[in-house]
Amino acid sequence: MSTEVERTLAVGIGDLVVTSDPDVVLVAHGLGSCVAVIGHCRKPLVGGMLHVMLPNSSDHQDQSNLTRYADTGIAELVARLKAAGADPRRAAFKLVGGAAVLSVAKGHGGRFRVGSRNAEASQAMLRELGLRVQAEDLGGKRGRTVEFAVGAGRVMVRKLGEATTEL
């Protein structure tokens, strides 16, 4: 019987967490238009989650937290994975979120497209860096919560009103 206990760490909006602790579960609650970018390397074991709020840092004057943007946040995620010993080219990346909840809730008819722009910017940045996306759960109109069990490399997605699925 194992005495190990899973520890859950919340990854809030604009946050980035990278760990080599196999007992950590990273969680991003209530992803609407935001996108969780998850990177996982098995050898050495390193995992990270970025909670992207907006697509491009160059569109905003506020540069106080560069991990809130897809472009600069993903670059930082990759840098931290490398610093922890991972080879990002051998890592698997997964993307979750990017829903159109703002346009639905506010009746904007998709005018702002923040969710799809976050998803597109995240995909483009990973492509630009030559990194592979193993799986995605993007778009739609429902918010999500995502849990990433670092040791197992398992990503679970729970959409509002639906059963939890593994990505």
PEQUI-V330602 format. One record per residue. RES is the residue in three letters. OMEGA is omega in radians with two decimals (* if undefined). BURIAL is I if it has 24 or more other C-alpha atoms within 12 Angstrom, else O. D_LAST is the distance of its C-alpha to the last C-alpha in Angstrom with 1 decimal. Layout:
((RES OMEGA BURIAL D_LAST) (RES OMEGA BURIAL D_LAST))
This chain:
((MET -3.10 O 27.9) (SER 3.07 O 26.0) (THR 3.14 O 27.5) (GLU 3.13 O 24.4) (VAL 3.08 O 23.1) (GLU 3.06 O 19.8) (ARG -3.14 O 20.6) (THR 3.07 O 18.6) (LEU 3.09 I 19.3) (ALA 3.09 I 18.8) (VAL -3.06 I 18.2) (GLY -3.13 I 20.4) (ILE 3.14 I 21.0) (GLY -3.13 I 22.2) (ASP 3.08 I 21.4) (LEU 3.09 I 20.0) (VAL 3.05 I 19.5) (VAL -3.11 I 19.4) (THR 3.00 I 20.0) (SER 3.12 I 20.6) (ASP -3.09 I 20.8) (PRO -3.11 I 18.5) (ASP -3.12 I 19.2) (VAL 2.99 I 17.8) (VAL 3.11 I 14.9) (LEU -3.07 I 14.5) (VAL 2.97 I 14.1) (ALA -3.10 I 14.6) (HIS 2.96 I 16.1) (GLY 3.07 I 16.8) (LEU 3.02 I 15.3) (GLY 3.08 I 17.4) (SER 3.10 I 18.5) (CYS 3.11 I 17.3) (VAL 2.98 I 14.3) (ALA 3.07 I 12.5) (VAL -3.05 I 12.6) (ILE 3.07 I 11.1) (GLY -3.09 I 12.9) (HIS 3.07 I 12.9) (CYS -3.11 I 15.8) (ARG -3.12 I 16.5) (LYS -0.13 O 20.3) (PRO -3.11 O 21.5) (LEU 3.08 I 18.9) (VAL 3.09 I 18.1) (GLY 3.12 I 15.3) (GLY 3.09 I 15.6) (MET 3.07 I 14.4) (LEU 3.14 I 16.5) (HIS -3.07 I 16.9) (VAL 3.12 I 18.5) (MET -3.07 I 21.1) (LEU -3.02 I 22.9) (PRO -2.97 I 22.7) (ASN 3.14 I 25.8) (SER -3.09 I 28.1) (SER 3.12 O 31.1) (ASP -3.00 O 31.1) (HIS 3.10 O 31.9) (GLN -3.10 O 34.9) (ASP 3.14 O 33.2) (GLN -3.07 O 32.1) (SER 3.14 O 32.2) (ASN -3.05 O 28.4) (LEU 3.10 I 26.9) (THR 3.07 I 23.4) (ARG -3.08 I 23.2) (TYR -3.12 I 23.1) (ALA -3.04 I 20.6) (ASP -3.08 I 23.2) (THR 3.13 I 24.8) (GLY 3.13 I 21.9) (ILE 3.07 I 19.7) (ALA 3.12 I 23.0) (GLU 3.07 I 23.4) (LEU -3.14 I 19.9) (VAL 3.13 I 20.7) (ALA -3.13 O 24.2) (ARG 3.05 I 23.2) (LEU 3.10 I 20.7) (LYS -3.12 I 23.8) (ALA 3.13 O 26.1) (ALA 3.07 I 24.2) (GLY -3.11 O 24.6) (ALA 2.99 I 21.4) (ASP -3.08 I 21.7) (PRO 3.12 I 19.3) (ARG 3.09 O 19.8) (ARG -3.11 I 18.3) (ALA 3.04 I 15.3) (ALA 3.11 I 11.8) (PHE 3.11 I 10.9) (LYS -3.12 I 8.0) (LEU -3.12 I 9.3) (VAL 3.04 I 9.0) (GLY 3.11 I 12.1) (GLY -3.13 I 15.3) (ALA 3.13 I 16.4) (ALA -3.08 I 20.0) (VAL -3.14 I 21.0) (LEU -3.12 I 24.2) (SER 3.12 O 25.6) (VAL -3.07 O 25.0) (ALA -3.04 O 26.4) (LYS 3.13 O 29.3) (GLY -3.12 O 30.2) (HIS 3.12 O 30.0) (GLY 3.08 O 28.9) (GLY -3.06 O 26.3) (ARG -3.07 O 29.1) (PHE 3.07 O 27.3) (ARG -3.09 I 23.9) (VAL -3.13 I 22.6) (GLY -3.12 I 19.0) (SER 3.09 I 19.0) (ARG 3.07 I 21.3) (ASN 3.14 I 19.0) (ALA -3.13 I 16.1) (GLU -3.14 I 18.7) (ALA 3.11 I 20.3) (SER 3.10 I 17.1) (GLN -3.10 I 16.4) (ALA -3.13 O 20.1) (MET 3.11 I 20.6) (LEU 3.09 I 18.0) (ARG -3.13 O 19.6) (GLU 3.13 O 23.0) (LEU 3.12 O 22.3) (GLY -3.09 O 21.3) (LEU -3.06 I 17.8) (ARG 3.03 I 14.9) (VAL -3.10 I 11.7) (GLN -3.10 I 9.2) (ALA 3.13 I 6.5) (GLU 2.93 I 7.3) (ASP -2.99 I 7.4) (LEU 3.01 I 11.2) (GLY -3.08 I 14.5) (GLY -3.08 I 15.8) (LYS -3.11 I 18.1) (ARG 3.06 I 16.3) (GLY -3.09 I 15.6) (ARG 2.89 I 12.5) (THR -3.13 I 12.2) (VAL 3.08 I 9.6) (GLU -3.13 I 10.1) (PHE 3.08 I 9.8) (ALA -2.99 I 11.8) (VAL -3.09 I 13.6) (GLY -3.12 I 15.4) (ALA -3.07 O 12.6) (GLY -3.06 I 10.2) (ARG 3.11 I 7.5) (VAL 3.13 I 5.5) (MET -3.10 I 6.0) (VAL 3.09 I 6.9) (ARG 3.08 I 10.3) (LYS 3.11 I 12.2) (LEU 3.07 O 16.0) (GLY -3.14 O 17.4) (GLU 3.10 O 14.3) (ALA 3.08 O 12.6) (THR 3.11 O 9.7) (THR 3.06 O 6.4) (GLU -3.13 O 3.8) (LEU * I 0.0))
